[in-house]
Amino acid sequence: MKIFYLITKSKWGGAQRYVFDLATHFGQSSEVAVILGGEGALKKKLEEAKVRVISLPKLDRDVNLLKDLGVFFELVSLLKKERPDVVHLNSSKIGGLGALAARFARVPRIIFTGHGW
């Protein structure tokens, strides 16, 4: 099974710890990648744990229509090429962009987890 975890920010926090724990655990039995924005602690920890990381430099928490549109098309292209079985979205911004991109790319299973409520 091929699982892609998506999260907006790569700074270390509760949501990032959650993604790290899932990716390292399920990476033992499945093909796993984490798509994220930024170059923070999450990216470094995942790379140290030998988890595949795909960084999207334009992915940021702030809303910017042009950047977000670029991220959307980049995600659609990436998901069509990679064909994951599951996309697990973490945080509200990537939840919206990622769910729409995954639908366009015909990903069979899309999961969303809200954080920070």
Contacts in CASP RR format, 6 or more apart in sequence:
PFRMAT RR
TARGET T0000
AUTHOR 0000-0000-0000
METHOD contacts of the structure
MODEL  1
MKIFYLITKSKWGGAQRYVFDLATHFGQSSEVAVILGGEGALKKKLEEAK
VRVISLPKLDRDVNLLKDLGVFFELVSLLKKERPDVVHLNSSKIGGLGAL
AARFARVPRIIFTGHGW
1 30 0 8 1.000
1 31 0 8 1.000
1 85 0 8 1.000
1 86 0 8 1.000
2 30 0 8 1.000
2 31 0 8 1.000
2 32 0 8 1.000
2 33 0 8 1.000
2 82 0 8 1.000
2 83 0 8 1.000
2 84 0 8 1.000
2 85 0 8 1.000
2 86 0 8 1.000
3 26 0 8 1.000
3 27 0 8 1.000
3 30 0 8 1.000
3 31 0 8 1.000
3 32 0 8 1.000
3 33 0 8 1.000
3 84 0 8 1.000
3 85 0 8 1.000
3 86 0 8 1.000
3 87 0 8 1.000
3 88 0 8 1.000
4 32 0 8 1.000
4 33 0 8 1.000
4 34 0 8 1.000
4 35 0 8 1.000
4 79 0 8 1.000
4 82 0 8 1.000
4 84 0 8 1.000
4 86 0 8 1.000
4 87 0 8 1.000
4 88 0 8 1.000
5 19 0 8 1.000
5 22 0 8 1.000
5 23 0 8 1.000
5 32 0 8 1.000
5 33 0 8 1.000
5 34 0 8 1.000
5 35 0 8 1.000
5 88 0 8 1.000
5 90 0 8 1.000
6 34 0 8 1.000
6 35 0 8 1.000
6 36 0 8 1.000
6 75 0 8 1.000
6 87 0 8 1.000
6 88 0 8 1.000
6 89 0 8 1.000
6 90 0 8 1.000
6 94 0 8 1.000
6 95 0 8 1.000
6 98 0 8 1.000
7 15 0 8 1.000
7 16 0 8 1.000
7 19 0 8 1.000
7 34 0 8 1.000
7 35 0 8 1.000
7 36 0 8 1.000
7 37 0 8 1.000
7 42 0 8 1.000
7 90 0 8 1.000
7 91 0 8 1.000
7 94 0 8 1.000
8 36 0 8 1.000
8 37 0 8 1.000
8 59 0 8 1.000
8 60 0 8 1.000
8 61 0 8 1.000
8 90 0 8 1.000
8 91 0 8 1.000
8 93 0 8 1.000
8 94 0 8 1.000
9 16 0 8 1.000
9 36 0 8 1.000
9 37 0 8 1.000
9 38 0 8 1.000
9 42 0 8 1.000
9 61 0 8 1.000
9 91 0 8 1.000
10 16 0 8 1.000
10 36 0 8 1.000
10 37 0 8 1.000
10 38 0 8 1.000
10 39 0 8 1.000
10 40 0 8 1.000
10 41 0 8 1.000
10 42 0 8 1.000
10 43 0 8 1.000
10 55 0 8 1.000
11 40 0 8 1.000
11 41 0 8 1.000
11 42 0 8 1.000
12 40 0 8 1.000
12 41 0 8 1.000
12 42 0 8 1.000
12 45 0 8 1.000
14 115 0 8 1.000
15 90 0 8 1.000
15 91 0 8 1.000
15 114 0 8 1.000
15 115 0 8 1.000
15 116 0 8 1.000
16 41 0 8 1.000
16 42 0 8 1.000
18 90 0 8 1.000
18 113 0 8 1.000
18 115 0 8 1.000
19 34 0 8 1.000
19 42 0 8 1.000
19 90 0 8 1.000
20 42 0 8 1.000
20 45 0 8 1.000
20 46 0 8 1.000
20 49 0 8 1.000
22 88 0 8 1.000
23 32 0 8 1.000
23 34 0 8 1.000
23 46 0 8 1.000
23 49 0 8 1.000
23 51 0 8 1.000
24 46 0 8 1.000
24 49 0 8 1.000
24 51 0 8 1.000
26 32 0 8 1.000
27 51 0 8 1.000
32 51 0 8 1.000
32 52 0 8 1.000
33 51 0 8 1.000
33 52 0 8 1.000
33 53 0 8 1.000
33 54 0 8 1.000
33 82 0 8 1.000
33 84 0 8 1.000
34 42 0 8 1.000
34 46 0 8 1.000
34 51 0 8 1.000
34 52 0 8 1.000
34 53 0 8 1.000
34 54 0 8 1.000
35 54 0 8 1.000
35 55 0 8 1.000
35 56 0 8 1.000
35 59 0 8 1.000
35 75 0 8 1.000
35 78 0 8 1.000
36 42 0 8 1.000
36 43 0 8 1.000
36 53 0 8 1.000
36 54 0 8 1.000
36 55 0 8 1.000
36 56 0 8 1.000
36 59 0 8 1.000
37 55 0 8 1.000
37 56 0 8 1.000
37 57 0 8 1.000
37 59 0 8 1.000
37 60 0 8 1.000
38 55 0 8 1.000
38 57 0 8 1.000
38 59 0 8 1.000
38 60 0 8 1.000
39 55 0 8 1.000
43 53 0 8 1.000
43 55 0 8 1.000
46 53 0 8 1.000
47 53 0 8 1.000
54 78 0 8 1.000
56 71 0 8 1.000
56 74 0 8 1.000
56 75 0 8 1.000
58 67 0 8 1.000
58 70 0 8 1.000
58 71 0 8 1.000
58 74 0 8 1.000
59 71 0 8 1.000
59 94 0 8 1.000
60 67 0 8 1.000
61 93 0 8 1.000
63 93 0 8 1.000
68 97 0 8 1.000
71 97 0 8 1.000
72 97 0 8 1.000
72 98 0 8 1.000
72 100 0 8 1.000
72 101 0 8 1.000
75 97 0 8 1.000
75 98 0 8 1.000
75 101 0 8 1.000
75 102 0 8 1.000
75 105 0 8 1.000
76 101 0 8 1.000
76 104 0 8 1.000
76 105 0 8 1.000
79 87 0 8 1.000
79 101 0 8 1.000
79 102 0 8 1.000
79 104 0 8 1.000
79 105 0 8 1.000
79 107 0 8 1.000
80 105 0 8 1.000
80 106 0 8 1.000
83 107 0 8 1.000
84 107 0 8 1.000
85 107 0 8 1.000
85 108 0 8 1.000
85 109 0 8 1.000
86 107 0 8 1.000
86 108 0 8 1.000
86 109 0 8 1.000
86 110 0 8 1.000
86 111 0 8 1.000
87 98 0 8 1.000
87 102 0 8 1.000
87 107 0 8 1.000
87 109 0 8 1.000
87 110 0 8 1.000
87 111 0 8 1.000
88 111 0 8 1.000
88 112 0 8 1.000
88 113 0 8 1.000
89 95 0 8 1.000
89 96 0 8 1.000
89 98 0 8 1.000
89 99 0 8 1.000
89 102 0 8 1.000
89 110 0 8 1.000
89 111 0 8 1.000
89 112 0 8 1.000
89 113 0 8 1.000
90 112 0 8 1.000
90 113 0 8 1.000
90 114 0 8 1.000
90 115 0 8 1.000
91 114 0 8 1.000
91 115 0 8 1.000
92 114 0 8 1.000
95 112 0 8 1.000
99 110 0 8 1.000
99 112 0 8 1.000
102 110 0 8 1.000
103 110 0 8 1.000
END
